[in-house]
């Protein structure tokens, strides 16, 4: 039986992952800021075979609340086998360009809050000397594009932090996986003009994540072809890149 903590548990990708782990009879500690959706998710997992589900309402950007949440999680699960950090927002790039407070808020949502949680969780995982930390970043962090560079900057910070943390915790038997989805059909992307051929379902992404955790993959691009796409984008020379509308 796996003991699974999920932060941002009501997001589409997190819910799809949790359903797969529920089928295996896992025990859950779910964290999200929307209490109603959180209870709906918990009920769904119980119906799918979860061994036990505990919910905890918290805004991930409430830094003072994070240690209390972790303390409650450990009191419930005793040990964390898998921690999935899946919270985040998709900011309005143009609005962030005009509003410093909004830009910093969105960076906190997608970057600083994740790093704070990882710092706390890393201490616990180092002490228990086992388990997997899985973190949803994004392909957007691979290169700064004018259409979403505030979001991309936050995700780049998360990816770099995870890379260093992976090297640190590997030495004590703990695995860190950075998850880099491309376009995914979720409520967060609803209404965006995305190329249909490149859009994945949250269920497909979740299956890749669960398999990646089992296989101890370091960096997981999902769907797989995004790794090739981002190699090409990173190789575009800057004099050409800055002229593109990406």
Secondary structure, 3 states (H helix, E strand, C coil): CCEEEEECCCCHHHHHHHHHHHCCCCEEEEEECCHHHHHHHHHHHHHCCCCEEEEEECCCCCHHHHHHHHHHHHHHHCCCCEEEECCCCCCCHHHHHHCHHHHHHHHHHHHHHHHHHHHHHHHHHHHHCCCEEEEECCHHHHCCCCCCHHHHHHHHHHHHHHHHHHHHHHCCCCEEEEEEECCEECHHHCCCCCCHHHCEEHHHHHHHHHHHHHHCCCEEEECCHHHHHHHHHHHCCHHHHCCCCC
